[in-house]
Amino acid sequence: MFIEALAMICVVVVLVFDVLTQPAASFASALALTVLAAIAAVFVSAVAVAMARRAPWSRGAALVWQLVQLAIAVGAFQGATAQPAWGWAILAPTLVALVLLFTKSVMEALRRPDIE
């Protein structure tokens, strides 16, 4: 998750640079996309820290993030402006992360402690 958090931070930096230096067809849309990417970067960073601390809720949050990435990857393969290379670049680590989230070791590490 830390690699994904770093990737999202890089995306935010690129988007901020683009908003400040490139003419946008719609400044409001460019700004909204940048803000949404920043929120996503904060979310993924928080999930990464929570996973490092073995917080039980972090597995569910990581699953949600992987499903969002899966939807983005599928979208990258479709449409008039399809970008299959980006789709594969997003899809491959997403599938690996989804499989790892359901491995026994991860489930045990992030299991809620028994309350008696």
Secondary structure in CASP SS format (residue, H / E / C, confidence):
PFRMAT SS
TARGET T0000
AUTHOR 0000-0000-0000
METHOD secondary structure of the structure
MODEL  1
M C 1.00
F H 1.00
I H 1.00
E H 1.00
A H 1.00
L H 1.00
A H 1.00
M H 1.00
I H 1.00
C H 1.00
V H 1.00
V H 1.00
V H 1.00
V H 1.00
L H 1.00
V H 1.00
F H 1.00
D H 1.00
V H 1.00
L H 1.00
T H 1.00
Q C 1.00
P C 1.00
A C 1.00
A C 1.00
S C 1.00
F H 1.00
A H 1.00
S H 1.00
A H 1.00
L H 1.00
A H 1.00
L H 1.00
T H 1.00
V H 1.00
L H 1.00
A H 1.00
A H 1.00
I H 1.00
A H 1.00
A H 1.00
V H 1.00
F H 1.00
V H 1.00
S H 1.00
A H 1.00
V H 1.00
A H 1.00
V H 1.00
A H 1.00
M H 1.00
A H 1.00
R C 1.00
R C 1.00
A C 1.00
P C 1.00
W C 1.00
S H 1.00
R H 1.00
G H 1.00
A H 1.00
A H 1.00
L H 1.00
V H 1.00
W H 1.00
Q H 1.00
L H 1.00
V H 1.00
Q H 1.00
L H 1.00
A H 1.00
I H 1.00
A H 1.00
V H 1.00
G H 1.00
A H 1.00
F C 1.00
Q C 1.00
G C 1.00
A C 1.00
T C 1.00
A C 1.00
Q C 1.00
P H 1.00
A H 1.00
W H 1.00
G H 1.00
W H 1.00
A H 1.00
I H 1.00
L H 1.00
A H 1.00
P H 1.00
T H 1.00
L H 1.00
V H 1.00
A H 1.00
L H 1.00
V H 1.00
L H 1.00
L H 1.00
F C 1.00
T C 1.00
K H 1.00
S H 1.00
V H 1.00
M H 1.00
E H 1.00
A H 1.00
L C 1.00
R C 1.00
R C 1.00
P C 1.00
D C 1.00
I C 1.00
E C 1.00
END
